[in-house]
Amino acid sequence: MGTDLGILKRVIIRKKWPDEASDFTPWLAREDNIEMLSSALGLELQVENTEVSVGPYSADILAKDAGTDRYVVIENQLKRTNHDHLGKLITYGSVLDASAVVWIASEFTEEHKKALDWLNDHTSDEISFYGVILELWQIDESKPAVRFNVVSKPADIGKDKVIGSDSLTEIKKLQLEFWTQFREKLSKRKEIPSVQSARPQYWFNVSLGRSGIHLSNTANTFDNKIGVRVYIRSKVASAALPQLLQVKEEIEAEIGEKLEWDPNPENLDKTIALIRDADLTKRDNWDEYLDWLTDMTIKFRKTFSKRVKSLDLTKRIDETQDTEST
């Protein structure tokens, strides 16, 4: 071996994190570290809490997937997988109503990997199971580097059991086909880390990296409109919207369009939208519709994600209400 090359070697996990609960779980819960796991899984995770009580037990980490605003349970095991942790994982997921459960271990038995694969193949599309091997690697005497090696996950096409179903209405079939093509275009651009599966509905969500706020693309077949919306849930709307209004001119300059700010003020959930005409029954126009929607989704995400992540969602309503406008 040439002298200009180092030797790559595995590092014993317990040397870095002697104890799972007091060392590894707090480390993983840090924002920069949970981002590494998010990247490996294709999700956008935000930690809600650690050591969350579930009856007489406690889940290691409770997070939210910013793309769906649903809970994700993470169970850590700094040793070989066993039946006890598999049972706990399923229990935590059910009690906490999680959309995904993530099992991290230093070694996966073939039986437990197959168990997760089987669960992904046979359970509802509302729940996903991930198996992740935690690895530490080092070149010569360098600092060790973490690798999250995903050994089990849902199929990339999702588990949407309605695809191809004869029970769908013609409108639902149209929406499903439109979003399927949209997802393909968006995925090919490789500018958004996680793209959800297409479903027969009028919306298609894209994460902005923060719980309670996401992009909601729409395809309204009744009004013949398509659009991109920043969707702000009511629990954070009174703090988030006024802060975004403070930089309204900057946002519109970056996107290159005038936006509709809070077009339905009577709603508790708030939106910031860009809507245009589009008749989905005219399939010859789909390429133009889809290119516009893809371009605008990427622009919206680039423009809003950095600002959404920096919002102070603890601000009192009366501190920000004087900035509100239409």
Beta strands, then each sheet from edge to edge (+ up, - down):
strand 1: 8-10
strand 2: 45-54
strand 3: 57-65
strand 4: 70-80
strand 5: 100-107
strand 6: 128-139
strand 7: 145-152
strand 8: 203-210
strand 9: 213-220
strand 10: 225-232
strand 11: 260-261
strand 12: 270-277
sheet 1: 1+ 6- 5- 4- 3+ 2-
sheet 2: 1+ 6- 7+
sheet 3: 8+ 9- 10+ 12- 11+
end
